[in-house]
Amino acid sequence: MWVIGYLAAIILLLLVAQTIVLALFKEPFQWTFGANSQQPKSLKLALKVVLQSTLIGSIFLFPHLPWVGSSVAVYYGPFFPADKVHYFLYGQLCALGLSIGIYGTELAGGWLYYKPRFTPKKAFTKSALSTLSSFTVVAVEEPFFRGAIMHTLLVSAGPWVAIPLSSVLFSAAHFIRKVRTYWPSVGLAFLGLWLGVCFYKTGNLWLSMGLHSGGILSIGVHRCFLNYRGPEWLIGTQTFPIAGAIAIGVMVVGTIVTWFIF
């Protein structure tokens, strides 16, 4: 379970780096990560760079740890077999199709309503950025949480520990920033469970990356046009639509189906 210590070391390093940046900008110390709306844009950018560079650096460092004793290409290469790349497309299409079904159900139930939240130009820009993020985010999070953390737990503790534990760690990582409420962590844990099963059953990262990518894309685009008025426990929020009971139910079914298909 040394990998848990590795996670703790990353968080400590991130905290130290963030503290240095805040001091340079003459801002007070903060325990949570990331910027808030009152901070200047230059500081927000600096904190974002610190966060992303730390995460990316941890991915490249992981194979070189004494306990792993490998290289980036040798360690991560087997997780990206060329003959399974189509799994990425399967995952994306699955996530987008299920998202349309979820949003459609919630619209029909009157819990969501259609009303553009931005000008057409801004909506297009945000949708384009969401498309880009749907690739860049999974390129960092999937190799880290599934390729490094979960794979190590699989080797040391087996799937019945590795899958749920990595799911909890994946969910918790989204709340190192200051948030309004922590209850969406349940929905993220179920997502992590599904992504973990995808990785375990296929033996590679393509399917989990595609599923994760399609989810990010659908969430980013729907925020531009759909508004929430139903109960959060049922449909989630615009930031975390997967936190609602409807989406969680779909993810549970998806996890079970994935387990038996692959």
N, C-alpha and C positions, 0 to 999 in steps of 0.2 A: 504493500500500500504506500510505497515511497512516492508514488505519483501524486498523492494528496499533498505531501510536503512540497512537491514541485509547484503545485497550484498556489499554495500558501506563499511560496517564495516569489512567485510572479506578482501576486497581489501586493506583497511588501515592497517589491521593486517599483511597482506602479505608484504606490503611495508616496515613496521617497521622491520619484521623478516629478510627480504632480506637485508635491510640496515645494520643490525647488522652483518650478515654473510659477507657482502662485507667489512665492517670495520675490521673484524677479519682477512681477507685475504689481508688487506691494498689495497683494490680496491676502485675506486671512486664511489660515489653515482650514481644510475641510476633510472630513472622513469619507464622504461619498465621492465618487469619481465623475468626471465630466463637468461641463460648464452649466451655469444657470442663466436665465434670461436677462439678469441685471449686469452680467459681466460683458466687457467689450469684445468685439468680434475678433480682435487679434488674440486675446486670451482664449476664447473659445476654440480658435484654430489651433493654437499651441497645445491645448489640452487634448484635442482630438488627435493631433499628431503623436503625442505621448502615448495615448491609449492604443492607437493602431500599431505604432512601431513596436510597442512592448509585446502585443499579441503576435504580430508577425515574427518578431525576433524569437519569441518562445517556441514557435513552430520549427524554425530552422535550428535552434539550439538543441531541441529535444533529442534528435538522433545521436548527437555527439556526447550526451551525458555518459559518464562511466558505466552506469547501470544498463545502458542501451548498447553503446559501443558500435555505432553504425555511421552512416552518412545520410544526407538528405535524400539522395537519389535511391540508394539501396533500401532505406527504410520505407519511404512513401511510395516508391515505384510500384510495388505489388498491389497497392490499393487503387491503382488507375489502369487496369488492363485494357488494352486497345480494343479487344473484341467485345467488351461489355459497355462501351461508351454510350450505346443506345439506351442503357438504363437511365441515363440522365434525362433524356427526352421523355421516357416513360414517367419518371417522377414528376417532371414539370407538368406534363399533360394531366396527370392524376391530380396534382394539387390545384391546378387551374380549374379543372372540371368540378372537383368537389367544392371549391370556393364559390363557383357560380351557383351550384346547387344550394349551398348554405345561405348565400346572400339572397337568392331567389326565394327560398323558404321564409326567410326573415322579412323580406319585402312583402310577400303575400300575407304574412301574419300581422303586418302593420307595425312591426318593431323597428324597421328601417324605412326611410323614405328618401326618394330621389330628389336631390336639389344640388346643382353644382355649387361647390364651395369656393371656387376660384374662377378667375377669368379664363377663357379658353387657352390663352398663351401660357399662363401660369400652370394650368392643369396639365398641359402638354409637357412643360418643363419638368414638373414633379413626376409625371408618369415616366418620362425618359430617365430621370435620375433613379427612380425605383427599378427600372429595367437594368440599369448599370449596377445598382446595389445588389440586385438579385444574383449577380455573378460574383461580385467582389466579396460580399459578406460570407457566402458559403465557401469561397475559396480559402477563407481564414478559419471560420468556425468549424467546418466539417473535418478538415485534417487535424485540427487541435482537439476537439471534443470526442470525435469518433476515432480518428486515425492514431492519435497519441494517447489520450486519457483512457478511452474505453478499451482500446486494443490492449493496453498494458493491464488493465483490470481483468480483461478476458483471460489473459495468460496466467495471471496470478490467482484469480478468484473464481473464474468460470462465469458463464452467461447470466446465471440467476442472481449474481451479485453485480456484475459489471453493467448490465443493461439498466436496471433501476437506479444504481448509484450514479452512473454517468448522466442519467436523465435529470436527477436532482441537481447535480453540479452544473449541468447545462442551463437549467432554469435559474439557479441561484446567481449565475454569472450575469444575467440580464438585470439584476437588481443591485449591482454595486454602485449604480447611479442613484441619485435621489429621485424617488417616485412618490406618486400620490397614495398609492395603495399597493399592497403586496399580494393580494388574492389572485391576480393573474398568473402568479407563479405555478399554480396548479395546472392551468392550461399549457404552459410552457413545458412543464414536466411530462405531460402526456405527449406533447410533440416530441420531446427528447426520447421518450420511450419508443415511439414509432420510428424515429430516425435510427435509434440504436438497433432495433430489430432489422431494419433495412440493411444496416452495415453487417450485422452478425449473420444474417441468412444469405446474403449475396457474397460476402467476403471482400467487398470493395466499397468505395465511397460514391460511386456514380449515382446509385438510386437515392441515397440519402441527400446527396447534393442537389439532385433534380427536384426532389420533393420539397426541400428547404427553399430552393430558388423560386419555384413556382408559388410557394406560399408568400414569400417576401414580395414578389411582383404583384400578386392579387391584392395583398393588403395595401401596398403603396398606391395602386391605381384606384381602388375602391374609396380610399379616403378623399379623393377629389370630388366624388359625386354622391356618396351615400352618407346619410345622417342618422344618428342613433336616438331613439326615444323609448325603446323597450328596456326591460330590466337587465342590468349588467350581468346578473348571474346566469341569464338565459342566452344572451347574444354577445356578451363581452363589451368591449369598447372599440373606438376607432383605432386606438393604439394597439390593443390586444384583442382582436376579434376572436382569436382562438381560445380565449378564456371563458367563453360562454358554454353553457351545458350542451347546446346543439352541436357546436364545433367539437367539444370534447367527446361527445358520443360518436361523431364521425371518425375522429382519430382513433378511438378504441376499436371500432370496426375495422378501420384501415390497418391497424397493428395486427389484429387477428388474421385478416385476410393475407397480409404480407407474410406472416409466419408460416401459413400453410401453402402458399403459392411457391415460395422459393425454398 
